[in-house]
């Protein structure tokens, strides 16, 4: 068995895997499994379901990997598309699925202030990681998935639109709204924390410290 070059691209690994190279599959699995699992976990909020979906995604890749077209996006985006489809299938079976294509009905969502590019910029990374996780999980499903794809898995708008099966403009608008919702939730957390600080020096240092947080989940 020939060793797999460490610099081999995912497309090359897929080609070798489809030709029967077990080492190429193992390398590809090692590279991509974590992202697939995390995406499935955040979409389903179930470790057991995420494990099952991850297993099924790579079985599907072995069976149908020849359908991957690098001209349409990255292999990661292709795998997230399979993952999304399988998560939705399982959620539908459990009757716990709320359609990701339904628009939010609560009027308060239409009143969310315009969010900056980095809605977490006012909060420290240390203080907000768990709060961000919870806030993302609390988002309506069609907002949550664009945050996961674009912010956590770093897909561009075109790739995310391909995964979801919607227009690029829809991804942009949903991500904008999702960031606004997250900003409102996390701003409240920041203000609550600020009331507990009494020393002016501490507040001054916090003002500088709480400016560089990102979606580091």
ZAVO-70835 format. One record per residue: x, z, y of N, C-alpha, C in turn; residue in one letter. Coordinates in pm, whole numbers, padded with zeros to 5 digits, always signed. Atoms other than C-alpha are relative to their C-alpha. Example, Ala and Ser with C-alpha at 12.3 -4.5 7.8 and 13.67 -1.06 7.14 Angstrom:
BEGIN
+00089+00000-00119+01230+00780-00450+00090+00000+00120A-00082-00006-00119+01367+00714-00106-00077+00073+00109S
//
This chain:
BEGIN
+00084+00000-00120+00000+00000+00000+00088+00000+00124X-00080+00009-00121+00148-00107+00333-00040+00110+00098X+00034-00102-00100+00172+00167+00598-00072-00064+00118X+00074+00049-00116-00062+00133+00893+00081+00026+00126X-00074-00021-00125+00118+00079+01226-00074+00099+00090X+00064-00102-00084+00054+00370+01460-00067-00062+00123X+00055+00065-00119-00022+00126+01743-00113-00097-00034X+00104+00095+00040-00280-00072+01544-00129+00027+00077X+00125-00013-00074-00596-00138+01745-00113+00032-00096X+00116-00028+00084-00935-00029+01620-00055-00127-00061X+00047+00128+00055-01034-00393+01579+00086-00044-00117X-00090+00036+00110-00727-00452+01362-00023+00090-00120X+00029-00093+00109-00799-00141+01158-00130-00038-00071X+00127+00041+00059-01154-00261+01105+00020-00124-00086X-00026+00122+00078-01030-00602+00990+00066+00035-00133X-00069-00041+00123-00796-00437+00739-00095+00076-00093X+00095-00076+00080-01068-00199+00625-00096-00092-00074X+00094+00093+00062-01309-00485+00559+00068-00083-00109X-00076+00072+00103-01033-00650+00354+00034+00091-00118X-00020-00092+00112-01024-00342+00131+00113+00098+00016X-00113-00090-00023-00743-00141+00289-00052+00142+00023X+00050-00137-00008-00825+00225+00222+00073+00079+00109X-00075-00072-00103-00548+00349+00452-00051-00034+00139X+00056+00039-00129-00695+00151+00740-00131+00073+00026X+00125-00074-00017-01033+00311+00680+00028+00146+00035X-00033-00140-00026-00876+00659+00672+00048+00018+00144X-00050-00009-00137-00695+00593+00999-00113-00018+00101X+00113+00025-00089-01007+00454+01162-00094+00119+00003X+00086-00118+00009-01210+00750+01041+00060+00115+00082X-00065-00108-00075-00955+00994+01182-00012-00020+00150X+00008+00028-00143-00966+00822+01520-00140+00017+00056X+00136+00014-00055-01341+00786+01555-00098+00108-00044X+00096-00095+00056-01504+01060+01349-00040+00107+00099X+00030-00108-00093-01476+01329+01615-00099-00040+00108X+00091+00047-00104-01646+01125+01884-00140-00024-00052X+00131+00025+00061-01926+01016+01652-00071+00131-00027X+00061-00129+00032-01987+01372+01537-00048+00071+00126X+00039-00070-00123-01991+01517+01890-00121-00066+00065X+00115+00070-00058-02230+01248+02012-00126+00032-00079X+00116-00031+00083-02463+01307+01717-00044+00144+00019X+00033-00141-00018-02444+01683+01768-00074+00023+00131X+00065-00020-00129-02534+01666+02136-00134-00071+00009X+00129+00068+00001-02813+01418+02071-00103+00076-00082X+00095-00062+00093-02967+01618+01786-00008+00151+00015X-00008-00146-00008-02861+01978+01865-00007+00063-00138X+00002-00049+00137-02814+02020+01490+00131-00037-00068X-00126+00028+00067-02480+02056+01312-00022-00072-00132X+00026+00064+00129-02630+01962+00976-00037-00146+00019X+00038+00139-00025-02790+01649+01118+00120-00081+00047X-00117+00071-00050-02470+01555+01300+00095-00035-00114X-00085+00027+00115-02273+01584+00977-00057-00113-00085X+00064+00105+00080-02523+01371+00787+00010-00136+00070X-00004+00125-00076-02534+01110+01062+00142-00057+00001X-00138+00047-00001-02155+01091+01085+00036-00066-00133X-00023+00058+00132-02136+01028+00711-00068-00136-00011X+00076+00125+00010-02405+00760+00733+00057-00109+00090X-00056+00099-00092-02241+00591+01032+00120-00071-00062X-00118+00064+00059-01918+00531+00846-00033-00076-00127X+00048+00083+00111-02102+00413+00538-00053-00132+00054X+00052+00123-00062-02280+00165+00764+00113-00088+00048X-00115+00078-00045-01946+00060+00910+00066-00072-00117X-00059+00063+00118-01810-00008+00563-00087-00116-00049X+00092+00102+00051-02119-00209+00474-00019-00115+00098X+00039+00101-00099-02190-00393+00798+00103-00020+00111X-00100+00007-00105-01866-00371+00994+00033-00141+00046X-00028+00139-00038-01830-00749+00994-00089-00044+00116X+00089+00036-00109-02116-00756+01246+00056+00041+00136X-00059-00043-00127-01897-00590+01509+00062-00119+00072X-00052+00108-00083-01817-00830+01792+00077+00062+00117X-00078-00062-00109-01529-00712+02017-00031-00059+00136X+00035+00061-00128-01652-00951+02286-00116+00074+00067X+00117-00070-00053-01959-00730+02329+00029+00145+00036X-00032-00138-00032-01777-00400+02369+00099+00058-00098X-00097-00067+00086-01549-00148+02205-00062+00041-00133X+00050-00049+00128-01574-00028+01848-00069+00135+00018X+00064-00129-00026-01655+00318+01983-00144-00019+00045X+00136+00027-00046-01959+00178+02165-00087-00048-00115X+00074+00049+00117-02064-00002+01846-00039+00117-00090X+00029-00116+00084-02039+00323+01649-00103+00093+00065X+00099-00085-00067-02234+00517+01913-00139-00062-00009X+00130+00065+00016-02509+00257+01889-00059+00029-00137X+00047-00033+00135-02533+00312+01513-00040+00147-00005X+00028-00144+00000-02520+00688+01568-00133+00030+00066X+00125-00021-00073-02801+00680+01822-00119-00041-00086X+00110+00051+00082-03020+00473+01592-00031+00097-00115X+00022-00088+00114-02969+00708+01298-00052+00137+00042X+00052-00128-00049-03024+01024+01502-00149-00012+00032X+00142+00017-00035-03353+00887+01636-00086-00014-00125X+00075+00012+00125-03465+00794+01285-00026+00137-00060X+00016-00133+00059-03405+01148+01162-00090+00089+00085X+00085-00081-00086-03566+01309+01464-00147-00041-00010X+00138+00046+00018-03874+01094+01421-00059+00055-00128X+00049-00053+00127-03901+01203+01060-00036+00147+00012X+00027-00143-00017-03889+01564+01168-00105+00027+00108X+00103-00012-00103-04150+01497+01436+00046+00084+00118X-00055-00074-00113-03919+01648+01694+00053-00094+00106X-00058+00099-00091-03840+01329+01877-00094-00028+00115X+00071+00043-00119-03951+01265+02232+00064-00130+00045X-00054+00133-00026-03912+00897+02316+00097-00001+00118X-00099+00011-00106-03599+00827+02518-00037-00106+00101X+00040+00107-00090-03778+00537+02678-00112+00042+00095X+00107-00048-00087-04051+00748+02839+00060+00053+00129X-00047-00052-00128-04005+00819+03206-00052+00142+00019X+00039-00138-00025-04018+01180+03319-00126+00003+00086X+00127-00009-00071-04360+01286+03443-00001+00110+00106X+00002-00111-00094-04269+01599+03634+00044-00048+00138X-00030+00051-00133-04281+01521+04004+00124+00063+00060X-00116-00066-00057-04005+01768+04075+00127-00080-00024X-00119+00081+00027-03755+01527+03918+00019-00105+00108X-00011+00101-00104-03833+01278+04193+00051+00059+00131X-00040-00065-00123-03734+01535+04453+00144+00048-00004X-00138-00044+00012-03380+01593+04329+00085-00066+00107X-00086+00053-00105-03123+01551+04604+00099-00100-00058X-00098+00097+00044-02878+01263+04586+00125+00073-00045X-00116-00069+00056-02590+01372+04365+00128-00074+00033X-00128+00065-00021-02226+01303+04441+00054-00052-00131X-00059+00053+00121-02003+01123+04194+00041+00111-00095X-00039-00114+00083-01881+01462+04069-00089+00118+00031X+00095-00106-00032-02180+01699+04064+00051+00139-00032X-00052-00132+00034-01967+01980+03925+00116+00040+00090X-00116-00023-00083-01714+01968+04204+00004+00135+00068X+00004-00129-00067-01829+02300+04349+00022+00116-00096X-00008-00106+00100-01780+02493+04027+00132-00006-00074X-00126-00002+00073-01472+02601+03839-00022-00041-00144X+00009+00046+00139-01404+02448+03500-00020+00117-00094X+00009-00116+00089-01360+02788+03340-00140+00059-00001X+00129-00066-00012-01691+02922+03467-00116-00086-00049X+00117+00086+00020-01907+02620+03391-00008-00072-00133X+00003+00080+00122-01814+02474+03052-00124+00029-00084X+00117-00033+00081-02082+02664+02862-00129-00030+00075X+00119+00030-00080-02330+02630+03148-00029-00150-00001X+00020+00145+00003-02275+02253+03150-00057-00043-00134X+00053+00033+00133-02331+02232+02775-00151+00027-00006X+00141-00038+00005-02659+02416+02809-00085-00087+00092X+00075+00083-00095-02765+02216+03113-00020-00141-00054X+00013+00134+00058-02695+01886+02937-00104+00000-00111X+00097-00007+00109-02892+01996+02631-00142+00013+00052X+00134-00020-00056-03184+02088+02858-00054-00125+00069X+00048+00123-00064-03202+01739+03012-00098-00073-00090X+00082+00091+00079-03478+01503+02901+00090-00096-00077X-00088+00073+00092-03341+01295+02614+00056-00128+00060X-00048+00128-00052-03318+00966+02804+00101+00020+00113X-00105-00032-00095-03109+01136+03073+00123+00055-00072X-00111-00062+00071-02900+01335+02828+00093-00104-00062X-00085+00095+00071-02778+01032+02636+00093-00077+00094X-00090+00072-00090-02640+00853+02943+00114+00089+00047X-00107-00093-00034-02445+01165+03041+00101+00008-00114X-00089-00007+00115-02305+01190+02690+00086-00126-00012X-00072+00126+00018-02210+00823+02675+00099-00026+00114X-00082+00039-00115-02074+00777+03027+00099+00108+00043X-00087-00106-00047-01927+01117+03111+00084+00062-00111X-00074-00064+00108-01828+01266+02777+00080-00100-00082X-00067+00099+00085-01740+00951+02583+00057-00116+00079X-00068+00091-00093-01629+00748+02886-00030-00147-00025X+00042+00140+00007-01823+00431+02813-00033-00048+00141X+00042+00054-00128-01875+00202+03108-00149-00031-00005X+00144+00021-00006-02225+00112+03223-00046-00111-00096X+00038+00111+00087-02230-00216+03031-00002+00043-00146X-00006-00047+00138-02124-00049+02706-00114+00097-00029X+00110-00094+00020-02376+00233+02750-00133-00072-00009X+00124+00078+00005-02651-00019+02818-00014-00069-00135X+00005+00062+00131-02558-00198+02496-00037+00099-00109X+00032-00103+00098-02576+00125+02298-00148+00035+00005X+00139-00044-00017-02915+00222+02441-00098-00115-00017X+00089+00114+00005-03058-00128+02455-00085-00013+00125X+00072+00008-00127-03152-00128+02822+00086-00075+00101X-00074+00068-00106-03045-00291+03148+00106+00093+00059X-00106-00078-00064-02727-00180+03324-00057+00082+00116X+00061-00073-00110-02938-00083+03624-00074+00125-00046X+00069-00117+00055-03138+00153+03404+00100+00111-00029X-00105-00100+00025-02819+00327+03296+00043+00065+00131X-00042-00053-00130-02712+00363+03659-00102+00098+00056X+00103-00086-00060-03044+00509+03772-00019+00128-00080X+00016-00121+00082-03073+00747+03477+00118+00094+00017X-00117-00084-00019-02718+00869+03522-00004+00068+00137X+00015-00057-00134-02780+00921+03894-00098+00117-00003X+00100-00106+00007-03092+01124+03820+00049+00118-00083X-00051-00107+00085-02924+01319+03542+00102+00085+00074X-00099-00075-00077-02636+01415+03768-00067+00086+00106X+00073-00080-00097-02883+01531+04029-00061+00124-00063X+00058-00113+00071-03060+01751+03777+00106+00103-00036X-00108-00092+00034-02732+01897+03659+00052+00073+00124X-00047-00061-00123-02622+01959+04016-00091+00113+00044X+00094-00103-00041-02938+02153+04094+00012+00123-00090X-00012-00113+00093-02901+02368+03780+00129+00078+00025X-00130-00065-00010-02533+02439+03832+00027+00056+00139X-00012-00055-00135-02556+02492+04207-00062+00140+00004X+00062-00132+00006-02792+02780+04137+00092+00102-00066X-00094-00089+00066-02536+02927+03900+00114+00039+00093X-00111-00026-00092-02261+02896+04159-00041+00096+00110X+00048-00087-00107-02472+03061+04430-00021+00142-00052X+00020-00133+00058-02561+03347+04196+00133+00071-00017X-00132-00061+00016-02195+03403+04121+00060+00041+00132X-00058-00029-00131-02103+03395+04489-00053+00131+00057X+00057-00124-00054-02337+03684+04569+00067+00123-00058X-00067-00114+00061-02136+03904+04336+00140+00023+00058X-00133-00013-00060-01815+03845+04532-00012+00068+00137X+00007-00074-00127-01753+04087+04819+00124-00016+00085X-00124+00010-00078-01392+04033+04923+00011-00137+00064X-00014+00130-00067-01346+03758+05188+00114-00081-00059X-00113+00073+00056-01008+03672+05033-00041-00071-00128X+00044+00058+00126-01174+03612+04697-00087-00121+00025X+00087+00113-00031-01436+03388+04852+00081-00119+00050X-00081+00109-00052-01173+03188+05035+00074-00071-00111X-00072+00064+00110-00972+03131+04719-00095-00076-00090X+00098+00069+00082-01286+03037+04528-00038-00134+00062X+00040+00125-00065-01373+02774+04788+00096-00113-00034X-00099+00101+00039-01050+02595+04701-00006-00027-00149X-00007+00012+00146-01062+02663+04329-00118-00076-00058X+00120+00058+00058-01415+02536+04279-00024-00143+00048X+00017+00135-00053-01355+02176+04379+00038-00110-00096X-00054+00104+00085-01207+01995+04080-00060-00002-00140X+00056-00004+00136-01436+02062+03781-00048-00137-00042X+00047+00127+00055-01519+01769+03555-00081+00029-00125X+00071-00014+00126-01732+01706+03241+00103+00008-00113X-00104-00013+00102-01462+01841+03008-00056+00078-00117X+00067-00067+00112-01669+01920+02694+00049-00060-00129X
//
